Amino acid sequence: MKRTPDSRRIVVAGGGAAGFFAAIACAEADPGAEVTLHEATAHPLAKVRVSGGGRCNVTHACFDAAEMAKSFPRGSRELIGPFHRFGTADTVAWFKARGVSLKTEKDGRMFPVTDDSATIVDCLTGAAKAAGVQLFTGSALRALRKAAGDPRQRFEAVLSSGETVLADRVLIATGGGRGSAGLAIAAALGHAVEPPVPSLFTFHILDPRIRGLEGVSAPSASASVREMGLRECGPILVTHWGLSGPAILRLSAWGARALHGADYRFRLCVNWAEPATPKAARDALEAERSGHPRRKVVTANPFGIPARLWERLVGATGIAPGTTWAAISNDALRELVAQSTASEFTVNGKSMNKEEFVTCGGVSLAEVDMATMESRVCPGLYLAGEVLDIDGITGGYNFQSAWTTGWQAGRAMALV
Ligand SMILES: Cc1cc2nc3c(=O)[nH]c(=O)nc-3n(C[C@H](O)[C@H](O)[C@H](O)COP(=O)(O)OP(=O)(O)OC[C@H]3O[C@@H](n4cnc5c(N)ncnc54)[C@H](O)[C@@H]3O)c2cc1C
């Protein structure tokens, strides 16, 4: 496209999911504008490439805007409107229109049918090129200010090359993270920033009941932190460092700020026999005792708790390995109920969940028009993706919010 003094220039900072989606939406809606996409590193879409264990969990098969928004510890209220405008069905259709079909797994996660994140990376880079987006790698946005005395009230965007470009609209889509340059730039322009802290992490626990059991997964469990009012159900996985799995990751997301405040030291209570209540667990164990008096306690449990973990829970009650059900006293039964439905663990730190992690915190949503993603503090500036105080639980939600906010910003920047 030939640039004239009247050309409208849109600068997008951040070549991730949100930045690409916004740049494409903008360029497709406003072919006359010059849309430049600046990625600080040499590798645009790096997170998309590694996401979902290399398969890219593009979105979650939830097609109701209000229901979808419930999976966002930060942003649940504010995302309902945006999901009505560009929700899961729109994401599926967007990729399909560009030759990429998605499939849904049993737990609702959606992946490209190729099971390869390169399909998504190639689709986004191809769509950007086709729309005329100019991609600059190794090009970071360093500073942003309003051009003094400019009748068009454009921005001066200072790039890492030393070049300063005049832009009619600027999108900050530089992601989350403590050191995010985008957050510093937004703060310098007067935006309130909720302090960034990690979300989606695993719990560090040293405990003989789980030591050496890494890889063992309890399919139906729940985890709670009573003093913080947190409780989540789902599979719990024993790792080398402690506990992980969907229930733990969800707990880490909903409790991200409170757990940070506790310096990641707290008491965790696990029900390995979910949905059994202590009363139901007691009834089930009594039935074992009367039904199989000669069977060893360690050999089977009525809750579907994995055998090796059950053996440890039985051991923790002090019941000797060869003990039969007939020899179990009421006190021992009570102990077994407690270990099954309310195992107490001391968490003394967090470990990174390499599969997916995000940042809780970012630019305050009160300062953004959620229909356009334009800043209420600095007109002409837009924000999308994880730079905002939005984060979802694991399962494709975080990309969906990047597609949604990116698409809205792109379309809004295109409107003169
Ligand atoms: C290992 C891992 C796996 C994940 N898997 C999934 C998954 O399967 N499904 C899911 O929904 N979510 C997943 N997530 C979360 C998801 O990747 C993020 O929520 C999403 O990438 C956020 O998109 P974004 O565009 O806002 O930010 P990012 O993807 O972080 O992109 C921001 C980009 O901006 C660039 N940048 C930073 N500063 C500047 C600057 N000053 N100038 C120019 N560029 C700059 C960065 O280099 C980066 O490329 C995963 C996260 C991780 C870490």
The ligand as an ORCA input file, in Angstrom:
! r2SCAN-3c Opt
* xyz 0 1
  C       3.301    -22.391     28.139
  C       1.958    -21.765     27.939
  C       0.942    -22.484     27.333
  C      -0.318    -21.913     27.184
  N      -1.298    -22.652     26.576
  C      -2.536    -22.111     26.422
  C      -3.564    -22.831     25.762
  O      -3.357    -23.936     25.250
  N      -4.798    -22.245     25.671
  C      -5.057    -21.003     26.183
  O      -6.189    -20.527     26.079
  N      -4.078    -20.275     26.755
  C      -2.834    -20.799     26.874
  N      -1.847    -20.055     27.462
  C      -2.139    -18.651     27.817
  C      -2.071    -17.817     26.531
  O      -0.888    -18.174     25.846
  C      -2.053    -16.320     26.830
  O      -3.161    -15.987     27.634
  C      -2.125    -15.549     25.500
  O      -0.992    -15.876     24.737
  C      -2.168    -14.050     25.738
  O      -2.087    -13.430     24.481
  P      -1.492    -11.947     24.341
  O      -1.437    -11.687     22.885
  O      -2.235    -11.033     25.208
  O      -0.033    -12.048     24.961
  P       1.244    -12.850     24.472
  O       0.862    -14.093     23.800
  O       2.114    -12.920     25.653
  O       1.880    -11.903     23.380
  C       2.454    -10.667     23.685
  C       3.571    -10.406     22.710
  O       4.036     -9.077     22.889
  C       5.445     -9.067     22.773
  N       5.932     -7.854     23.437
  C       6.151     -7.639     24.770
  N       6.544     -6.371     24.984
  C       6.557     -5.759     23.775
  C       6.855     -4.438     23.342
  N       7.217     -3.485     24.203
  N       6.767     -4.153     22.018
  C       6.393     -5.104     21.114
  N       6.111     -6.382     21.476
  C       6.165     -6.693     22.795
  C       5.856    -10.370     23.415
  O       7.140    -10.754     22.987
  C       4.760    -11.320     22.915
  O       5.091    -11.918     21.682
  C      -0.565    -20.593     27.627
  C       0.462    -19.867     28.226
  C       1.705    -20.436     28.365
  C       2.789    -19.619     29.008
*
